[in-house]
């Protein structure tokens, strides 16, 4: 029996915080005491046209949130709760929300459509609620159905299609849904609201239409309706229709040939003369076609030898008309678009599509674009100069280096001069173009760079270091240009010395840029520090160690100053956290750079005490972003200082514990697990006094249902690191750790292989379990190896399971083969009988020895040797 909850729902929206909090507490209590009655009461409220609109709206929201959540584990809990409710309650709730589709109140109809879809997402895959689709179709197809019912039902069908998989419906149901939806788009028979709902529903139903799109007659009918709707009087319907065409372009590319002439005319007219929302979708249609053709070209490389889907070369055929149309869009800039990177308008969409066309057709785009560039680059109208620059930038990826090199070398001086243009837009786009040139066409290590002489480089840097003082948006793009300029000189042999004379000036200007206060948000500062990191990372350390060593106290001083900042608001705390994160990031890169060579490591060892003290003070701020960056930097410091790091552990350990306990911010937890591994490698058995605390927390994390699954693979790898560090002392952790590893190995067998994300996770999990076994076996090799004997059989069974999986990742194969060798190496003759019974081993090793991967071949050869030694013992 439903409860009366109207007053609680109204009070929960009160302006008075006390009234609001009390009402929310009452609602929570009702939910916890009797969930079925609570959900029924919410549906009664939503369905009752006599109730206030405010209480109905909140009832719908709470009902929807009781069925679904963004967080995967919360969602799973809600699904289980719904499944456990008695069928009589569920039937009443479903009947009420279906009835609400006929409510005169639009918001109630809309909410009930969402609730129906959420219930459907739970029940339809379980083959429950079998009559839902038919009930909805009856609403649409019965002549006496009111227009509002048809509109709400079509909206519901769209949401249901969005929530479920095409495999959940039989073909007859799919046919009926598509028929109802496409007929709902008919201009002659239906109101604007019904047609809009039908067009949006078709967008969500397109994934279900594979069979229908293979049937020429059905496909023609669907395409005819979509193309007619794309010319509707109403903007919203035209936009929804073009969204359908974008989806069709990527889902059904291979059957589009007969419609392309019509689609070109439709999209061309929309781009040239329709409202922006429609024109953007029309451009997106061509971007989707490019995406498909780029993928087909990559798929169609001779090495794959696969039979690829048909490549229709739509872009190549349309380019002579398509490219001029896109070039015209570049002239439709907005006055302030250079100030906000999130702006998306016709000119941005057109430029993005032009980039994709260049990647699709390669050299053929150059003669189509360069006349536009040459004609407009010198025009007095800033829009034309900016459009010409953007067009030039758009063709830098796709054509061959041989074709681009002379154009870029001829235009480089012009672009450098354009950094003094009177217009901010032009400077912004020019800086971005320079950034793209250095990213794509400056790679001395591979033998090519547009920077042809030291004088050339001097001129470029003079312009960039002057222009970095320009407006914040221009300065940010200049940072990008310096970033890629430095990156090009990484590992470039003698060429890497070319940047050394300018390093002090570059660092000085980047630090000055990071200190600017006119940037509004912190984006410019982040770019400056990211660029500084790249400049340090790519520098020639043999020549630049003195310059970079001087950077250490400068960065430490800045980090120290952040601890003195006055914090009076959440915003202040965030700014402090972001700045500390950036500075810890710089120190991490410097530590890694000096640690990469024995000649320079002493620089870090001398400063280590001060650096660590500073990191510990930063940790006291308790900000999660900082926690992350400071953790990573401490991992680098542990690697650099090796056994000396032990002296920092007593004070640092509390922060390590905090990181491992931080299940809410799982990235922090994951990074901390990685740092535990770094410290184990640095300290070896000096980590022993802290192992009880670390292992307890790691085992707790593995048992937690709250912790994000992404943290679990690193924890298993960490078991291996700890065991390697402490050797036989790992014995007391074996029962608990190995039980967790065996449970995880079993779980791997039940992961859904059709889910790409789960497959990736499964590969990470399997690799990490093997890494854990390898570390533990190697740790026990010289003492107490017999401790692992009871687990050997299970390990071999797990390896066989992985071997039988043809979809396994190569990194999993390497880890599996390595652990077989470690098993034979550590346990020796004890494993003879196991390997004798293990028929798959020879087959697995044979497969790996045939691999093209040299590292895998080498590992397999070593493992073969280890097993061979056991067999003759």
N, C-alpha and C positions, 0 to 999 in steps of 0.2 A: 504494500500500500504506500502510495507516495506521500511525502510530507509537505507541509506548507513552508516554503523557503523564500517567498517573495521579499519579506522584510530584511532577511539576512543579505540577499543579493543587492537590494537597494542600499542598505547601510554600508556594504563593502565598497561602495562608490562614493561615500560621503566625503565632503571636503574636510571634515573634522577627523584628524588622525586617530584619536582615541576610539571614536565610533567605528571607523574603518577597520582598525586592528582587531577590535572585539568581534566584529562581524566575520572577518577572515578566519579568526580562531574558531568561531562557532561552525563555520562551513567545513573547516579542516576536521573538526571533531565529528561532525555528522558523516563525513567521508570515511574516517577511520573506523567509526562504530558500525556502520552498515553500508558498505559500498553499493550493493545492488539497489537498495532503496534510495540512496543518494542520487545515483545516476538516473533512476526512474523519475525522481522528483525534478531533476534538471530538465529531462525531456518533456515532462508535463508542462513545466514553466515555458519552455521554448515553443511548445505547440499551442498554448492557450492564447487566443487572440485578444482576450479581455485583460491580460496582464500588461503592466507597463513595458514600453519598448526597452527601457534601461535594464530591467531585471531579465527580460528575455535574452537580450544581447549577452549579458554576462553568463547566463545559464548555458548558452550555446558555447561560449569560449571555454568555460570550465569543463563542459562535457567533452569538447574536442581535446582539451589538454589532458583529460583522463584516459584518452585512448592512444595518444602519440606524444613523442618527445624527440628533441634533436639528439640527445645523448643516447647512444646505442643500448647501454645497459639499463637505463631508465625505461626506454621504449620496450625492451624485452620484459621488464617487470610489469608494465601496464598491459601488455598483450596477455601475459599469463593471468593477470587479475581478471581481465575481460573473459578469457576462456573459462575461468573457474565459476563465473556467475551462472546461476540456474537459468535454464532455457526459457522459462516462463517470463522472467524479468527481461531477458534479452529480446524476446519476441515483442513485448509491450514497448520497449524503448525503440525498436526498429519501426514498429507500426506508427508510433508518434512522430518520429523524425520524417518518415515518408509522407505522413499527412501534412506536416508543416510546409512541404513544397507548394501547397496551395494557399499558403497564408497571404493576406493582402499586404503584409509588411515585408518589403524587399530584403531587409537585413536578416529577418528570421528565415526567409527562404534560402538566402545565401549561406547562412551558418549551418542550416540543416543539410544543405548539399555537401558541405565540408565534412560534417559528422558522418553522414552516410558513407562517404568515400573512406573515412578512417576505419569505420566498422568493416567495410568491404575489404580493405587492405589486410585485415586480420582474418576474416572468415572465408573469403573466396579462395585463397590458396589452400585452405583446409577443406575445401569442397562443402562449406557451409553456406547458408543463405542462397540456395540454388535458384530461388524465384526472383531475386533482386533485379537482374537485368530485364527479365520479362515485365516485371511491374513498372520499371522505368520506361520501357518501350511502349507499354500500353498508354502511359500518360502522354507520350509524344504523338502516337498514331491515332488515338481515338478522336473522331471529329468533334465530339462535345467537350474535349479538354479545353480549358480556358488558356489564353495566351500566357498568363503568368505561370501556370503550371508547366506548360511546354518549355518556357524559358528556364525555369528553375531545374527542370528535369534534364534538359540538355546540359546545363551547367554541371549537374551532378554526374552525368555520364562522362563528361570531360574529366572531372576530378577522379572518378573511379578508374578511368583509363590511365591517368597519371600515377595512381597509387599501386596498381596491380601489374603483373607481367602479362605479355601477350599469350604466354603459355597457359594462363589460368582460365582462358575462355575457349570453348570449342568453336570451330569455324562457323557453324550456323549462327552462334551468338554474335561473333564478329561481323558477319554479313548483315545481321539485323541491326546492330548498332550503327554500322557505317551507313546503311540505307536510311535509317531514321535521322542521323546527323546531316547527311548530304541533302536529304529532302528538306530538312529544317532550314537550309541555306537558301531555299528557293524564294526569289523576290516576289513572285506573283501571289504566293500563298500565305506568307508570314509577316509579322510585324518586325520592326527594326531590332527590338530586344531579342526576339526569338532567333533571328538570323545571326546576330552577333554571338549569342550563346552557342549556336550550332557551329559557327566557324571556329570559335575557340575550342569547342569540343572535338572538332575534326583534328585540330593541331595535336591534341593529346592522344587521339585514336590512331594517328598515322602509323605508329609502330606496330599496330595490330593488323595492318592492311597488306602484309607481304603477299599473301595468296591473291588478294584482289588486284594488286598492282601487276601481277604476272598475267592476269586475264585482260586482254586488250580492250574488250568492251567495257568492263567495269572500270578499268584505268581511265579510258576516254571520258567516261561519265564523271568520275571524280575530278579529273583535270578540267573538264568543261565548267563544272560548278565553281571550282576554285578560281579559274580565270574570269568567269563572269562576276563573281563576288569581288574580285580585285578591282572592278570598275564601278562598284556600288557608289551611291551618292554620299554615304556616310563614311567619314574619315576612319572611325574606329573599326568598321567592318573591312574597309580596304586594308588597314594595317594588319588586322588579324589574318586576312587572306594571304597577304605577302609573307607573314610569319609561317603560314602553312607551306608556301612555296619554298622558303628557306629550308624548312625541314625536309621537304620532298627532294630538294637538290642534294642533300647529303645522304638521305636514306635510300632514294630510288634513282640515283644518278644514271644507272645503266639502261633505264627505259625512257629517258627524257628526249631522245633524239627527235621524235615526231613533233614535239611541242616547242622546240627551242626558238623557232622564228616568232611564234606568238609571245613566248616569254620574254624575248628580247624587246619586242615592241612595248609590252606591258611595263617592264622594268625601266626601259628608256623614258617612256612618258612620265613615269612616277618620279624618276630622278630629276628630270628637267622641269617638271611643273607641279608636282603634288606637294602636300604638306610634308614637313620635315619627318614626322614619325613614319610616314609611308615610304618616303624616299630612302630613309635609312635602311628599311627592310629590303627595298629593291636593290640597294648596293650590296647588302648582306647576302642576297641570293647569289650574286657573282663571286663574292668572297668564298661562299660555301662550295661553288663549282670549282674554284681554284684549289681549295683545300683537298677536294676529292682527286683532282688531277695531279697535284703535287704528290699525294700519297700513292697514286697509281704509278707515277714515274719512278718513285723510290722502290716500289714493289716490283717494277718491271726491269730491274737491273739484271744483266745477263747472269750474274753470280747465283741468283736465287734459283733459277731453273724452274720456278713454279709457273703454272699457267695462271696468268693474272686475269682479273675481270677486264671487260672491254674498255679501252681508253678511247673516248669519242672526240677528243681534241676540240671541245666546245670553245675554249678560250682562244686557241689558235685561230679558229674559224671566225670568231667574233671580234678579234683584237682591233682590226682596222676601224671598227665603229665604237667598240667598247672603250678603248684607251682615250680617244678624244672626249667622250662623254665624262670619263672619270677626271680628266685634266680640267674640264670646266668646273667640276665640283670643288676643286682646290681653291677657286676664287671666291668661294662663299664663306670666308672666315668670319668669326665673330670678333668684335673689338677686343674682348678681354680673354680670349681663349689661351693666350700665352701665359696667363697668370694662374691657370688652373688645369693641371694635367688630367683631371677627371672629366673634363668637358668632352662630350661626344656629339659631334654635329656632322653635317654633310661633308665638310672639307676634310675632317679627320677620317671619316668612314671611307671617303673616296681615295685618300692617300694610302690608307691601310690596304684597300682593295688593289690599288696600283702596285704596291709592294708585292702582293700575292700574284698578280698577273706577271710581274717581272720574274718571279721565281718559277712560274709555270712555263712561260715561253722563252725565257733566257734572252739571247742576243737579239731576237726579233723585236724586242720592245724599244731598243735604242733609237732607231730611226723614227719611231712613232712619238717619242717623248722629247728628244733633243731639240727639234725645231721650236717647240713650245718653250723650252728652257731658254734657248738663245734669244728668242723674240722678247720674252718677258723679264729676263733677269736685269735688264738695264732700264726698265720703264719707270717713269716718275711715280706712278701709283704703287704704294707699298704693297697692296694686295697682290699685284702681279709679280713683284719681286719675290715676295714670300712664297707664292704658289710655284714659281719657277724653281726656287731653292728646294721646296718640298718635293717637287716632281723629280729633281735630280737625285735627291736622297732616296727616293722610292725605288730607283732602279739599280741601286748599288749591290743588291743581292739577287742573283739569278744569271745575269750575263757573265761570260768568262772574264778572267783577269786580263787576258790579252786584249779584249775589246774595251774593258773599262779603264785600264791603266792610262792610255793616252788622254782620254777624256778627263780623268781625275787630275792627272798631272798638269794638264792645260788649265783646269779650272781652280786648282788649289790656291794660287795667288789671288784670284778673284774672290774666293770665299774668305780668305784671310782679311782682305780689304773690307769685305762686307760685314766683318765684326765691328766696324765703325759706322755702320748704317745708322741713319737718324731714327729709324723705326725699331722699336723693341721687338715686335713680332719677327722681323727679318733677322735680327741678331739671334733671337732664340732658335729659330729654325736653322740658321747657318751653323750655330754651335752644335746643334744636334747632328747636322750633316757631317761636320768635321769628326764628331764622335763616331759616327757610323763608318766613315772612311778609314779611321784608324782601327776600328774593330775588324773590318772586313778586308782591308787592303794594305795592312802594315804588319808583316810577319817576317822579319829578317831571318829568323831561324829556318824558314822554309825557302828562303832565297828570293823573296819579293817584298818590296815596300815602296809605297808612293813617295816616301821620303828618300830622295835620291842622293843627298849630300849633307855633310855636317852644317853647311851654311843654311840649307833648307830647314834643318831641325832648329837651328838658332832662331830663324825667322818665325817658325811655327810657335816655339815656346815664348818668344817675345810677345806675340799676339795673345796667346792663351793666358799668360800671366798678367797681362794688362786687362784682358776682358773678364778675368775672374773677379775684377772689382766692379763689374757692371751690376745691373739690377739682379735681384736674387734668382729669378727664373733663368736668366741668361748664365749667371755664375754657376748654377747647378748643372746646366748642360756642359759648360766648360770643364767642370770637374769630371764629367763623363769622358770628355775628349782626352784629358790628361790621363785618366784611368786606363783607357785603351792604348794610348801612346806608350805608357810605361809597360803595359802587359806585352806589347809587341816585342820589347827588348829582352824579355825573360828567356834565359838559356839560348841567347842569340850569338854565342861565341864572341868574337872581337867586337861585333856591333853593340853588345850589351854595355860596352864602355862609353858609348856615344852620349848616354844620358847623364853620366856621372858628373861632368862639370856643372850641370844645372840643378843637381839634386838639392843643394842648400836653398836655392831660390824657390824651387818647387815646394819644398817642405814649409818654408817660411810663409809663402802665400796661402798654402792649404790651411795652416794653423790660423792665419789671420782671417781666412774665410770662415772657418769653424767658429770664430769668436764674434762674427757679425750679429748684430741684434735686429737688422732690418728684414730678416727673412720671414717674420711672422711665425710660421710653424718651424719645426726643427728639421725640415727636409734638406735644406741647404747644408746645415751642420752635418747631418748623416752622410750626405754625398761627399763632403770634404773629408770626413774621417775614413770613409770607405776607400776613397781615392788615395789617401795617405797610406792606408794599409797595403794597397796594391803597389804603390811606388816603393815602399819598403820591401815587400815580398819579392818584387821582380828586380831589385837592384843587384848590382854586382858586388857581393859582400866583401870580396878581397880588396876592392877599391873604396868602398863606402862605409866601412865599419866605424871609422872615427865620426863621420857625420851622423850615422844612425845612433851611435852610442850617446851623442849629445842630445838626441831626442828623448832618451829615457828620463832624465831629470825633468825635462820640460813637460812631458806627459804626466809624470808622477806629481808634479806641482799642481797641474790642473785637476788631477783626480783628488788630491788633498783638499783643494779649494772647494770642491763640491760638497765635502763633509761639513763645511762651515756655512753652507747656504741656509738662509732663513726659510723654513718650511711652514707656511700658514694655511695651505689648502691642498686638496688632492691633486690639483693641477701642478702645484709646486713640486709635490712629491714625484709626480710622473716625469716632469722635466729633469729633476735631479737624477731619477733612475735612468732615463734615456741617455743623459750625458755620461753618467758613470759607466753604463754599458758600452758606449762608444769608446771611451778611454781605456777600459779594460780590454776591449777588442784590439786596440792599437798595441797595448803592452803585450798581449798574447802573440801578435804577429812578430813583434820585435824579438820576443823570447825565442820563438820558433826559428827566426832567421839566424840569430846568433848561435843557437843550439845545433844548427845544421852542419857546423864545421868545428872541429877540435881547436882550430886556430883562434876562433872567436868566442868559444863557449865561456872563457874566463870573464868576459865582460858581464855576463849574466850572473855568474857565481859571486862576483864582487858586489853586485847590487841586490842579490836575492833577498837578504834580510829585510832591507827597506821595502822592497816590492811586496814581500809577503805580509809585512806589518800593515801596509796600506790596504792590501786585499782583505785582511781580517777586519779592518775598520769599515771597509765598504760593506762587508757582510752584515755588520751590525745595523745597517740601514734596513735590512729585511725586505728589500724590494725584489720581486721575482725576476724582473728583466736583468737586474744587476747580478742577482744570484747566478743566472745562467752564464753571463759573459765572464763573471769573476771565476766561476767554477772552471770554465774552459781555459782561462788564463792560468789557473792554478795547476791544471793538468799539464799544461806546457811547461810550467816552472818545475813540476815534479820530474818530468823527463829530463830537463836541463840540469837539475841539481843532483839527481840520482840518490844514493844513500843519504846524502846530506839533508834531504827533505825530512828525515825522521825527526829533526829537532822542532819542526813546525807542527807535528801531528797532535801533541797534547792540546794545543789551543785551537787548532783547525778542526779537530774531530767533531766538536759540537755542531759545526756548520755542515760537515759531511752527513751527520745524522739527520739534521734538519732537511737537507736535500733529499735524502733517501725516504724521508717520511712525507714528502710533499706530493701526495697522490693527486691533489687537485690540479696543480700545474705540472702535468706529467712530463713536459719537456725538461723541466728543471730536474725532476727525478731521474729521467733517462740520462741526462748529461752527467749527473752526479755518479751514477752507476759507471759510466765511462771513465770518470776521473778516478774512481776506486781502482779500476784496471790500470790506469796510468801510474798510480801510487804503488800498486803491487809490483809493477815492473821496475819502478825506481828503487823500492826499499827491499825487495825480496823478503827474507824472514824477519826483517825489522818491523814489518806490518803486524806480526803475530799478536802483540798486546791488544790490538784493536779489532782482531778478527771476530771475537765472540759478538761484539756489538754490531759489526757490519753484517755478519752472516744472519744474525737474528732479524735484522731489518730487511735483508734481501729475501729471506724465506717468508716474512710477513707480507712483503710486497707481492710475492708470487701467489700467496693465498688470497689476496684481496680481490673482491669482485668489483671494487670501486676504481682500482687503478687501471688506466688505459692499457690495452693489450700491447701497444707498441713498446712498452718498457720491458716486457717479459723476455724477449730474446736477448737484449743486452745483459740482463741479470744472469742468464745461463752462461753466456760467454764469460761473465765476470767470475763465476764459480771456477772456471778453468784458470783464470788469471791468479785467483787467490791460491788455488791448489799448487800451481807452479811456483808461487812465491814461498809457500810455507811447507811444501813437501809432505812428509809423513804426518805432520801436525794436523793435516786436513781430515785425518781419520775420524775424529769425533763428529764431523759434519756430514760424513758419507750417508748414513741412513736417511736423514731428512732430505739432503740435496738430491740423492739418487732417486728417491721416491718421487720428488717433484719432476725430475727429468723423465722418469718413466711415464708419469701421468701425462706430461706434455707430449711425449712421443705418441702415446695412444690418441691424444686429442688431434694430432696432425692427420691421423687417418680418417677423421670424420669431418674435415673442413670441406666446404662446398667448392669444388674445382671450377664451377661455372662463374664464380664471383672473383673477378680479377684482383680486387683488393685483398680478399681472403687468401687467394693463391700466393700473392706476394708475401703476406704475413706468414703463411705456412712455410714458404721457402726460408724466410728469416729465422723462424722458430727451429726448423730442422737443422739449419746450418749452426745455429747457436748451441743446440743440444750436442752436436758432434764436437764443436769447439770446447764445450765443457768437459766432455769425456776425454778429449785429447789432453787438455790441461791437467786433469785429475790423474790420468794414466801416467803422463810424463812426471808429474809430481811424486808419484809413488814408485817410480821406476827403480830408484836406488835403495829403497827401503819400504817394506810392507806392501809390496805389489799384490800379495795374496788377498789384501782387503777388497780388491776389485774383481776377484775371480767369480763371486756369486752373480755379478752383473754382466759378465761377458756374453752369456747366451742371449740375454735380452738385447744387448747392443748389436749383436750380429743379426738378430731378427729384424731390428729397426733398420739396419743398413740394407738388408734384403728388400724390405718394404719400399725403401727409397729407390733402390735400384730398379724395381719393377715399375716405378712411376716414370713414364716417358716424358712427362711435362716438367720434370724437375729442373731447377735452375743450375747453371754450371758451377756456381759457387757452392751449392749443396753437394754436387758430385765431388768437387775437390775436397771438401771437409769430410765427406764419407770415406773417400779413399785414404785420406791421411789418418783418420782415426782407426781404420783397419790395421794400418802399419803400426800405429802407436800401441794397439792392443797386442799385436804379436811381439813388438819390441819390449813392452813393459812386463808382460806376463810370461813371455818365453815359452818353454816346452809345455807348460801347463795348458796352453791353448791348442796343442797339437790335435787332440781328438775333436775339438770344436771346428777347427779349420778343415779337418779331414771330412767331416759331415757337411761342410758348407759348400755345396756344389756351385752356388751362384758366384762365389768369389773370383774364380778363374775367368768366368764370362765377363764380370764387371771390370776386372783389371784389363782384360783383352780389349774391351771397348775403349777404355781410357788410354791405353797404349797406342790406339789408332787415331787418337784425337789430334787436331791441328794445334791445340793449345800446349805450348812447350812446358809450361809450369805443371799442367795436369799430367803430361807424359812423364815428367821427372818424378812427381810424387808417386804415380802408379808404379814406376820402376823401383823406387825405394821400398814401397809397400810389398811388391812382389819379392824383393830380396829378403825383407823381414820375415814374411810368411815362409819363404823357401828355407830360411835358416831354422825356423821352428820345426818344419816338416822333416828335416834330416837330423834333428837332435835326438 
